[in-house]
Amino acid sequence: MAAAPGRWPLWVTLCLGAALAVDRSNFKTCEQSGFCRRQRRIQPGNSPYRALLESLELGPDVAKIQLVNEVTQVPLLLEVWGLTGNVTRLRIQELAPLRPRFQVPDVLLGEPPAERLEVTARDEATLELSLGPGGHRLLVTERPFRLDLLRGRELLCSVNARGLLVFEHQRRRRDSDPPKDPPGEEGAAQESPEDGAGSTQSEKPVEPPAEPEEEPGAWEETFKTHTDSKPYGPTSVGLDFSLPGFEHVYGIPEHADNLRLRPTEGGDPYRLYNLDVFQYELFTPMALYGSVPLLLAHRPRLSLGLFWLNAAETWVDIGSNTAGKTLFGKLLDYMQGGGETPQTEVRWMSESGVIDVFLLLGPGPADVTAQYGRLTGTQALPPLFSLGYHQSRWNYQDEADVEAVERGFEEHELPLDVLWLDIEHADGKRYFTWDPAKFPNPRGMLEHLAARKRRMVSIVDPHIKVDGGYRVYSELRARGLYVKTKDGNDYEGWCWPGSSAYPDFTNPEMREWWANMFAFDQYEGSTEALFTWNDMNEPSVFSGPEVTMHKDARHFGGWEHRELHNLYGLYVQKATAEGQIRRSGGRLRPFVLGRAFFAGSQRYGAVWTGDNTAEWDHLRISIPMCLSFGLAGLAFCGADVGGFFKNPGPELQVRWYQAGAFQPFFRAHAHLDTARREPWLLRPEHLDMVRAALRRRYALIPTWYTAFYRCHRQGVPVMRPLWMEFPDDPHTFAMDDQYLIDRVLLVHPVTEAGARGVHVYLPGEGEVWYDDETHEQHRAPQTLYVPVTLSTIPVFQRGGTVIPRQDRPRRSTEAMKGDPFTLYVALSPQGTAQGELYLDDGISFDYATKNEFLHRQFHFANGTLTSSSADPRGSMSSPAWLERVVILGVGRPESALLTAHDGSQTPLQFQHDPERSVLTLRRPGVPIGADWSISLR
């Protein structure tokens, strides 16, 4: 949750902004961010950098070439890798830095395997490298320095084509002594920290040449009342990428904006800097809670990705150009044809660190997301209960309130998996504790929920109340595990508990300590039914610059906060997830919701779009925001149903439940000052609509879980834009009001007040789509007008797919275990269909460690539906059985014959609807995990 004006001392209220809208003055523009201002003033032109081709060192898997700035004579080192699976890595750093520069640790799964490089052509001005067996080549131009990446004769990407490479080298400040490290950390930053951070160069640092006069703010920068000391001076980096033929680019979450990124000429660039933004605005490039520096580009027959591995404050400019204007010299010899090609220009600018970029070369959309997944990991397979419905607010007051809310779901026959507790549940906002008056028996409360097959999530934020009598605060202080100020004292700021200290989660010892706090004997009152919400982990500091931590605060290894800011939230969620795993002896999967995130956060849990507002525009924007998250690996995304701020009217509340039921993470949440909005407080007709939306969600839990398993294994988003499945259809490239769940369901939520109809685009030349409720057929491609009432959710099943459902209403996902399945077989125009079902115990890692899973494949062709194993390693059995088969788009057969796994045959009863061409086969009765076939004659 964001800070709440009116509940804090006057100076805090003034700092946060008293109006119910974002106070833009609390957050920097590019012009107010010194390094962004400096870099943006550099206009495209000839780069001052030259590649010293004679310095080439070619190893078996890396090429090293020195670069030199011909103005300052400062040398840089370019390293090039051709990685397995159509990925190219480029890294540029100082050849001889005065101080090691931060290189992001703990994000990559490991050192990516590399291909063998070869020099395939060379002359006095250019060098050509073969990047491995994929046919990709890199053309290195000496002066001005430039890189062009080609596949065959096709130019995929140019680097520094506009001459915007910036590398502010380290230097001594005029007439001053070298900066000192904080007490107790002398020399720490001159050594390479573990886990890959720091310089990899062994050359002895050399004194750079004399520097020209620098603009104000280079060594010290003031924003509002906060002054940022810069003991190491300006150290920003930047680089431009030209993408010929591309007009559509996506990604770089988090921004409350359309899915397709807009050109930024004439305004601010997109900003990546994790911030607690109170009542954020829409359709703006302002930074929000999380950052993933991954940009995707798409055009017919080709998708690419740019992964900029830098955790400092980053700005991204998007522009358009004409490819013909940036080609010259030898490159023209490689190009076919002539004329001008549309081109997107991308410019990355980061405050510190090195240039470390991965070019993900597809060629298909799913190839790009898989390449990114191999680098940073895929979405963790969530526990099954977390795909159900979550009920939250700030705050359920006490144990009696929790019991009454849970009972309300029972009495109104509404499914529910998780109840949530916000900050008021803790004793004076001391996390890992319970308010003794309001929650005197937390274990009993949790055991009651578990007996009803439900769970609870409690909030544990990463700011610690300064209180000598609070064990968590005292232990961390005694161990020296807090972030430090520039002077070496514990960093303190203002947050929910009042004066707060901030654990240094970049320190492995701190993460180990934090993880151990989730043990049942440390987190008193906790049980296996309790899971965790990490809020405010940007980190949020109400009294800090831009409501976050000072950039000159110091972390483990002597690194400044400015160098790793965007990593902090990832480390919090990582440590929390590890704690939940550890408390079960490594047996059970965690569930952790985090607000701040970075590349790799998908390995540790779920995310959401933060503190939204009960307005129609916020409902609409949740779709492109979650689509953007998914493209960046964060597949487990949702938005606060109903809006966090303000009170939704009944129409908006119903529509938000309908939309939320078809997003990966499904939670209702609300601000302390809003009216209570449990579903049964609605009028009966609106409650019925919410109940219907919840039941549709639960019926599709098997489809959701199977999609998450595929996402976990292959890196493909669960909720995805249409162009991922229809990459050659330009109509889909900018669509973000409708989307696909896996490849099987097309969803177009109603997001307009008073809507009487929506226009749904059904893609796919020669394909057919079926209305998910009426089963009416619609040929594609077409734009279909769908009349709607308040109870309508436009959802279409793709022809050629099989969807497993569990249609019996239950109180929770756990209560559905063993329930029978219905298969919805939607035939293609060719009379075929296929689909999958994945099952495991829903809670443990046994699927990975013991092959305790069930993965079935369903295939319909030539009038026969067959079930077979999709993965013979799976050894789990299931009591669930097949209750019905519903086949869409089929004529009436003479008979239906079931052949069981033992060869026995049984005729099946059926019913056929000739008007809709729907065939229903009743009670086949075979185990869902068995081999069988059903033949229609």
N, C-alpha and C positions, 0 to 999 in steps of 0.2 A: 504494500500500500504506500502511497505517497504521503508526504507530510500533510497534516491537517491544520490549516490556519484556524485560529480561534481557540485552540486548546493548549497554547504555549505562551511563554512570556512575549511581551510586545516585540522585543528585538528579533525573536525567532519568527514571529508572524510577518514582520516587515521583510525579513530575509526571504521568506518563502512566497510572499505575495498573498494578499488577502482576498483577491477576487477569485471567483470560481472559474478560472481559466488560467492557462499557462502564462506566467510572467516572463516574457521573452527577455527582459533585461537581466534575468538571472543566468542566462546562458549565452555563451559567446557566439558571435558570428565569425565568419572567416576573417573579416577585417580586424576583429578584436583578438584573433588568435595569431600571435606573432609569426609563427612559421608558415601558416597558411597564407597570410598576407604577403610574406616575402616571396613564397613560391609562386603565388598567383600573379605577382607582378612580372614574373619572367614570361615573356611572350614566346610563342613558337618561332623558331628560327634555327640557324646553324648551331649545333651543340658545341660547347667549348671542349668536349671530351674527344680524345683520339684513342683508338685501340692500337696498342703496340703489338702488331701481329708477330713480330720477331720474338716476342717473349712467350709465345705459345709453349705450354707444357702439357703434353697429351699423355694422360695415364690410361689405364685400361677402361676406366668408366667415368673419368672427369677430365674436362679440358679447362686449363687455367690461362687467362690472358690478362696482362696488365693494361689498365686504362690510365690516362693522365689528363688532368685538367690543364689545358694549355695556357690558361690565365694564371692560375695559382701554382702550377707545377706539382700539385698534390697527387700522388699515385693511388689508384684503386686496384682491386683485384676482382676480375670477373671469373666466376666458375660456372660451368655448364655441364648438366647431366642429361642424358636421354634415359628416362626411367621406363621400366617395364610397364606395358599396358598403355602406350600412347600418351605419356606425360613427359614434359620437358621442364627441368628446374634450372632457374637462373639465380645466382646469388652474387651480389656486389657488396664489397666491404672495403674499409680502408686497408691498405697494404701494411701500414705501420702505425696503428692508432696509439695515441698517448695513453689511452685507457681502453680496456676491452669494451666493445659495444654489445648491448643486450641482444641475444638471439633466443627466440621463443622456445622454451622447453615444454615438455609434457603434452603437446598437442598432437604431434605426429605419432603414429603407432610405433615407429622405429625408423631406422634409415631405409628409405625405399630402395628396393633392388634396382640396379642400373644396368643398362645395355652397354655393349662395347662401342666406343666412338672411333670414327676414322676421319682423316682428312681426305676429302674426295676431289678438291680443287683448290688452287691457290695461285695468286699473283701478287704484285706489289701493293694492291689496294684492297683486296678482298681475300676471304678465307671461307671455304665451305666445309662444314662438318656433317657427316652422316650420323644420325642419332639412334641408329639401331635398325632392326629388321622391319619396322613399320613403314619405311619409305619416307620418313621425315628428314629434312635437311635444314641446317641453320647457316645462313649466309651472314658473315661478319664483315662489315665495312669499316675500313680504318678511320677515315676522316671525312666528315664528322662521324663519330662512332654511331653505329646503327646495327640492329639485328633484324633479319627477316627470316621467318619460319615458313617453310614450304613443305607441301606434300605433293610429290611429283612436280608438276609445273604450276600447281595452285598455291597462291600466297594465302596463308592462313592468318598471319599476325605479323606486324612490324613493331619493333621496340625502339624507342627514342627516335622515331621518324620525324617527330616535331621538335626534337632537340630539347626536351624538358627534363632530362636527367639532372637531378639535384642531389648532391651529397655534401652536406655541410660538414666539413672535416673538423676534427677536434683541434683546438688551439689554446694557447695561453692567453689569458686576459692581459691586456696592456698594463704595465706598471702594477702588477699584483703578484702575490705568491700563489703557488698551486693550491687548489682547493683541498681541504682536509676532510678525511672520512670521519663519520660519527665516532664518539668514544667507544672503544671496544671493538671497532671494526677497521682499524688501521690496515690499509693495504687490501681489504677484502675485495674491493671492486677492481683491483689490479690483477686478481687471480680469476681464472675461469670458473664460475660456479658449476656445480654438477648438473647433470641432466641436459647437457648440450648448450647451456647459455654461455655467453661470453665469446671472446675472440678465439679463433682457431689458428691464428697466425703466430709464428714463433719469431718473426723479425723483430729486431730491437727497435723500440720507438725512436723516431728521429724528430728533431725540432722542425716544424714547418716553416716556410718562408714568412716574411713580415706580412701582416694582414692589413687590408685597407680599413678605413674607419667603418664602424658598423652602426646600423640604425639603432635608435633607442629601443629597448626591450630585448636586445639580443642576449644580455647577461642577467637581466632582471625584468620581470613583467608584472604589471599590476592590472587587476580586473576588479572593479568596484573597490571593496575595502581590503582585498587580499593581494598580497605581494608574493610572487613566486620567484625565489632565488634560483639562479641557474649557474651553479658553480662550475659546470663544464661547458657553458656557453651554448651557442646554437648548434644543434646536431641533427637537423631534420634531413629526411631523404625523400626523393620523389622520382617518378618515372612515368612516361607515357606509353600507351599501347594503341596501335591503330588496327582496327578490325574491318578489313575490306569486305563489302557485301552484306554487312550486318546493319540492320536498322532497329532491332529489338534486343535489348539487354535487360537483365533481371538480377535479383539477388541483393547482396550487401545489406541484409537486415541488421538492425531493426529500424524501420521507418513507417509511420502511419500514412502510407501512400499507396498509389496504384501498384500493381504487380510490375508492369513495364516501367523501367526507370526513364525519367524525363531528362532532356538536355538541361544543363545547369547554367548555360550562358545567361548573363544578366542577373543571376541570383547566387545564393550560396551553393557550394558543392554539398553533396550528401556527406553527413558527418557520422563517423563511427567512434563513439566515446560513451561508455556506459554511464547513464545518468538517471537519477530519480526525478522525472519530470512531472510536476503536479498538473493534472488535467491537461494532458497533451493535446495539441492541435492536430488536425488532419491535413493531408496533402501538403506536407512540408518536408524538406530534407533534414530537419532538426534531428539530432541524436535522441535516442530513447534508451531503454534499459540494457539492451544487449547489442553485440556486434559480431558479425561473421564477415570477414573480408574476402568473400567469395562472390564473384560476378560471373554470370552466365550469359552467353550470346547465342542467339539462334536465328537461323534462316533455313529455307528449304534445303534438305540434304546435308546440313552440317550444324552441329552445336559445339561450342567451345566454352571453357571456363578459365578464369584468372583467379588464382588463390594467392593473395598477398599476405604472407605470414609475418605480421607485425602487430604487436599488442599495444602500441602507443596510440595516442589520439591520431586519428586518420581522417582525411577528407578525400572525397572522390568526385572528380569533375567528369561529367558526361557531355560529349559534344558530337557534332556531325560534321562530316567533311566529304570530299570526293576523292576516291582512291587514286585516280589518275594524277592528281596533283601532288601526291607524295611518293610517286615512283620515279626513279632516276637511275642513271648509270647502268651497272651490270644487271641490276634486278630486272630491267626491262627485257633483257635477253631471255629471261625465264618465263615471261608472261605471254599468254596467248591473247589474240584479239586486241581491240583498242577501245576507245571511248572511256566514259567516266562511270565509276561504280559507287553507289552509296557506301558510306563508311562511318562507323562509330569510333569516336576517340575517347579513350578512358585514361584519366590521369590520377594516379595515386600520390598522396602526400601524407607522410607520417612524421611525427615530431622527433622521433629518435629511432635507434636500432639500426638494422641493416636492411638492404633490399634482398628479400628472399621470396621469390615468386614461382609458382607452379603453373605451367600452361597445360590445361587439361584439354586434350585434343579430340575427344569424342571417338568417333564422329557423330554418334546418335545422342539424344538427350539422356537416355538411361546410361549410356557409356560415361558421360560426364559425371553424373551423380555417383556412379560406381567408382570412378577414378578418385573422386573426392573421398568417398567412403573408405577406400583402401589406404588413403593417406591419414585420415583423422578418425577413422572408425565409423561404424554405422549406428543407427539408433538402437539403444539397448532394448531387448525384448521386454516389454513391460509385464508386470504381473497382471493376470487376467482381470482382477477386480478393478484395476485402475482404468479399464476401458468402460466401466459402468458410469453411473451418474454420481456426481459429487455435490453435496449441499454444504454451503459455507456462508458465513457472514462475519463481519467484524461487529459484534462478537456474540456467540451463544454464551449466555451469562453464567450459567452454573450447571451442575449435574442434572438438576430438575429440568432445566431448559433443554438440555441435550436429550433427556429421556422423552420429553414431550414432543420434540421435533421428530425423533425417531418413531415414536408411536403414531404421529400424524401420517407418516408415510405408510405405516401398516394399515391404519384405519381407512385411508383413502386409496388403498391398493395401488400405490405408486412405487415402482422399483427404486432402490437406493443402495449404493455400495459403500459410500464413505461420507462421514460427517467431519467437519473441519472446525478447529479452534484457532482463533487469531490471538493477538498478543495479550488480551486481557485475561487469558487463562492462567498465565504464569504469576508467580508471587512477585508483585512489583516490577513486572517485565524483566525478571531474572530468568533467562531461558534455562531449560532443563529442570524447572521447578513447576509446582502447581500452587495456585492460590489456595491456602488451607481453608478459607471460609467458603469459597465457591466450589472448589473441587477437592473435598476432603478424602474421597475414595476413588482416585483415578483408576486404580486397578479393577475395582468392581465395575466401574462404568465401562471400561474396555472389555471386560469379560462378558458383560451383558450384550454389548454390540457384537462380539464374536459369536455368542450363542445364537444371535439372530442372523449370522452369516454376513456381518457387516464390519467395517473397519473405521478407524479414525486417523486423521492427520492433524498434528499440532505444529505450530510455527516455532522455528528456532532460527533467530536472526543472528547475523555475525557481528553485532555490536554488543559489548558486554558492559553492564552497569558498573560504574565505578563505586564500589562498596566493599570496604575491607572485610565485612562480615559475610560476603558472598563468595562461596568456595571457588566458583569458576573464575571470578576476577582475581582472587588472591593467588590461586595456583598458577595462572598464566603470567601474572606479574612476577612471581618468584622464579619462574623458569625463563623469564625474559623473552616471551613469545609474542609480545605485542609489536605492531608496527611502531617505528620510532619517528620522532621529529628529526629535522635536519640537524638538531643539536644533540641527538642521542637520547632524548627522554621518550617515555611512552607517549604515543600519539593519542590525544583525546579530542573528542568532538561531541556535538549534541545530537542525540537521536531519541527514540521512543522512551528509554528509561531515564532520560536526562543526560548528565555527563556520562560518556561512554568511551571505552577503550576498544581498539580494533585488533583482533588477532591477526598475526601475519601468516596467512594461509599459503604464502609462497614458500614457507619454511616446512620441509618434510616432517620435522619434529612436531610442529604445530598441527599439521594434518593428522599425524598419528595420534596425538593427544585428543583431538576433536573426535576422531573415529571411535576411540575407546570410551568416550562419554555416552555413547548410545548403548553400551552394555546395560543389561537389565539391572545390575547392581549399582550402576552409576547414575542412570536416568531413572530415578525413583518413581515407581508407579507405572512404568512403561511395560508393555507386553508385545508379543509378536503382531498384535492387531494395530499397533501405533506406527504411523509413518510420518514423514517430515516435509515441511514447507520452509524453504530458505528464501525469505523475502529480503529486500533492502541490501542486496549483496553486490551493488554496483562498485564500491560501497556507498551507501547513502549517509551523508554527514550533513545534518541540517545547518550547521554553523560553518560549513566549509565552502570553498569557492565552487560555484555551480552545483551546490548541494552535494558535493563529494569530497574526497580526500585531497589534501594539498599535494601538488605534484612533486615537491621537494621532500616529502616524507620518505623514510628509508626502510627498505625491506632486507630480508635475508640475503647475504652476499654483498651488501652495500649498494644494491641497485636502488635507484630513485623510483618513486611511484609512477612518474611520468612514463617510464620505460615499459611498464607491465600492467598499467591500469586495467585494460580490458580483460586480463587474465584472472582478476581477483574473484569474480563471481564463479568462474569455472572451478577454481580451487575449492571454494566453499561447498559447492554441490558435489564435487569429487570426494571430499573428505566425509561428507554426510552419507553419501551412498556407500562408501567403504565401511562406515560405522554400522549401517544397517546390515550389510553382508556379514560383517564380523560377528555381530551379536548372535547370529544363528549358526556360527561355526562355518560360515562360507556356504551354507546350504540354500538359503532363501534369497530371492531377488529383492532388490530395494525398490521403493518408490519415493522419489524426491522431486518436488516441484521447485524450480528456481526461476527467479525473475531476470537476473543478469546472466549473460552467457557469452561464449566465444566459440571459435571453431573447436570441435571436440566435445562440447558440452552434451551432445546427443548421446554420448556413452554413459551418462550418469542420470538421466531422467527426463522429465517433462518441462516445458516452458509455457508461458502464456503471455498474452499481449499487454498485460499490466492494467493500470488503473483507468479503465475506459469509462464512458459516460452513457447514461440511459437516453441515447438519442439515436435516431434512425441512421445517421451517417456513421456512427460508431459500429452499429450492427453491420452495415455494408462493408466497412473497411476491415472487419475481422477476416473476411474471405481473402483478399489479396495479401494481408499480413501473414496469415497462416500458410498460404501458398508460397510466399517468399521464404518463410522459415523452412518449409519442407525442401525447397530447392537447395537450401544451405545445410541440409542434413538433419535439421531439427524437426523430425516428423511428428513428434508427440506434442502438438500445439493446440491451444484453444483460447477462447476469450471469455471473460466473465459474463455469463448469461444474465441478461437483464441490465447490464451496465453497473459498474462499481459506484459511480457518483449519480446522484439524483434518483428520482423515482419513475420507473417506466409506467406508462398506461397499460391497460390489459392487452390491447392489440400488439404493442411492441413486445411485451413480455411473452406472449404466446409465440410471436414470430421468432423471438430470440431462442426460445426452447426448440423450435422446429429447426432453426439453423444449427444450434449447438449440438443437436442430436446427430448431425451429419458432419461434425468436426471431430478430430481425433481425441482431444481432451475436453471433457464435457462437465463443466462445473459452473454452478450459480454462485455468485458472490456479491456482496453489497457493503457499502460504507456504514459506519457506525451511526451516522445521522440520518440514514434512509429509513423509510417505513419497512416493517417486516413484510417479506414477500414469499413466504413458503407457498407452494402452489395451491394449497387448499384455501388460501385467503382470497383467491380469485372467485368470481361468480361461477356457478356450477358448469355453465356451458364452456367457459374458458378453461376451467380445471379439466374437463373432459378432453379438450384439445391438447393440453400439456401431457395428460396421461397417455394419449395416443402417440405423441411424439416420443415419450420415454419408452413406450412399449416397442415402437419401431426400432429404436436404438438397441434395445436388448435382444430383439429377434435377430438383429444383424451382428450380434457379438461374434459369432463364428467367422463371419466375413471380415470383420475388423481384425480379429486376432490372426487370421491367416494372412491378411495384408501386412500386419506388423511383422510377422515372421519373415515374409518375403523381403520387406524393408531391411530387417536385421541382417539377413543373409546377403542381399544383393545391393543394398544402398539406394533403392528406388523409393521415392516418397509415397506415403500412404494416401495423402490428399494431394493431388497433383493437377497442374494446369492442363488444359486440353491439348496444347501443342506437344506435350511429352508423348502422347499416344498417337497424335495426328500431326507429325512434324512437317509435313509438306502442305498443310492447309493454312494459308495465310490468314484466313478468317479467325483462326484460333489464337494468333500470336499475341494479341493485346487483350484477350478476354480474361476478366477476373471477377465476373459476377456469377459464374458457374464453373464447375470443376468435376474431376473424377475421383471416386474412391477406388483405389487400386485401378484396375482397367475395366471394372465391371459395372459400376454405377455412375451415372451422370446426375449431378445435383444442382439445382438452381433455386436456392432459397429465395423466399419473397422478402424483400428488404425495403419496400416502399409502403408508406402509410396509405391505407385505404385502397390497396391494389385490388383490381378486379381481374387482372390477367398479367402474364409475363411472356416475354418472347424468349424461347429456348432454342439455341442453335444445336442441332443434332449433326455431328460431323461423321465423315467416313463415306467415301464414294462407294455406292453399292451396298452399304450396310443397312441394318434395321435396328430400331430401338423399341423397347416395350415399356409402356407406362407401368411403373412398379406396383400400382394399386389396381388399375383397371385392366392391365395387360393388353391394352390396345396397341397395335403395331403402327410404327411410323417409319417411313423410308427416309434414308439420308443420302446426300446432305440436304438439309432444309432448315429454315428458321420457322419454328412452330409457335403459334400463339396458343398459350395454355390458359383458359379461364380458371380463376382461383377464387375460393372463398377463404375465410379465416382458418379453416381446417385443412387447407390444401398445402402439401409439400411437394413441389414438382421434382420427381425422381424417376429416372429411366434406367432400365437394365439393358445392357448392350447385347444385341444379338450375337450368338456364338459363345455365350458364357454360361457357367453353372454357378449358382450362388447357394451355399448351405445356410439354412436358418434354423433357429429354435423358436417356434412360435408360441409355446406355452408361457403365459405370464407368470413370472416369479418375482420374489422380493429382491433378489440380488443375483449376480453372476455365479456366486458359489452355489446358490440354490438351484441353478440350472444344470449343474453337473449331472450327467447321466440322462438328461432329458432327450427325447427323440428328436431327430432331424427331419426337416423337409428340404428337398432339393428343388430349386427353381431353375429349370433348364430352358434357356431362351435360345431358340434356334436361329442360326444365320440364314440368309437367303439360300445357301447351299445345303441347308438341313443338318448342320453340324453344330456342336457346342463342346466346350471343355472348361473345366474348373478344378479347384483344389480345396481341400480342407486340411487344416493343421490343428492338432490337439496335443496338449501335454497336461501336466498336473496344474499348470497355471500359476505356480508360486515359486518353484525351485529352479536350480540350475541342472537338474537331472537330465533335461533334454540335451544338454551339451556334454555333460560328464559321463552319463550312463546310457545315452541314446534312448531315454524314456520319452518317446513321442510317437505320435501317429500322424502320418502325412499321406493323405489319399488323393488320388487323381480320378476325375470323372470325365468320361469322353462319350459323346453321342455322335454316331455316324451310321448311315445305312439302316436307320430304324432301330438301332440298338444302343442302349445306355450301359456302359461298363464302369465298374469301380476296380481300381488296381492300386498298388502301392506306388507312391511317388518317390519314396526313399526307403529302400529295403533295410537300411540301418535301424529304422524305428522299431522299437521292441515293446511299446506300450499297448496294452489292451484297453478297451473302453466298454462299459456296459450300455452305452448309448446305441440306439437302433434307428432304422429308417422308417419313419412314420408315413411319409407321403412323398410322391414325386409329382411336380407340376411342370408340364412341358408346354411351352409357349410357342405358337406358330406351327402347329401340327394338325393334320387332319385326323378324322376318327379312324382308329384301327379296328380290325375285326377282333383282335385278341391282344393280350399283353401277357407274356410268359416270363416269369422270374426263374433264373438258373442260379442256384446257390453255389458256394465255394466247393461243396462236396459233389456237385453235379446234379443234385435233385432239382426238379422243376415244379413250379407252382403257378397256376393261372392267377392273375390279379384282377380284382374288380376295378373298374374305372368309370369315370364320368367325363363326357366331352361337351364342351360349349362350342357349337359350330359358329356362332356369331363372332366370337373372339378367337377361335382356333386354339382353345386351351384344353389340354388333357390332364386330368387328375387321376393318378394311380394311388389307391388307398392301401395302407398297411402292408408294404412289402415285408416288414418285420425282420429284415436281415440286420446283423450287427453293422454299425457304421464303419468299422475297421476291417470288414471282411471283403474278399473278392466276390463279385457277383455280376450278373448282367440281366437287363430287362429288354426283351425283344418285342417290338410291335409288329404285328402282321395284319 
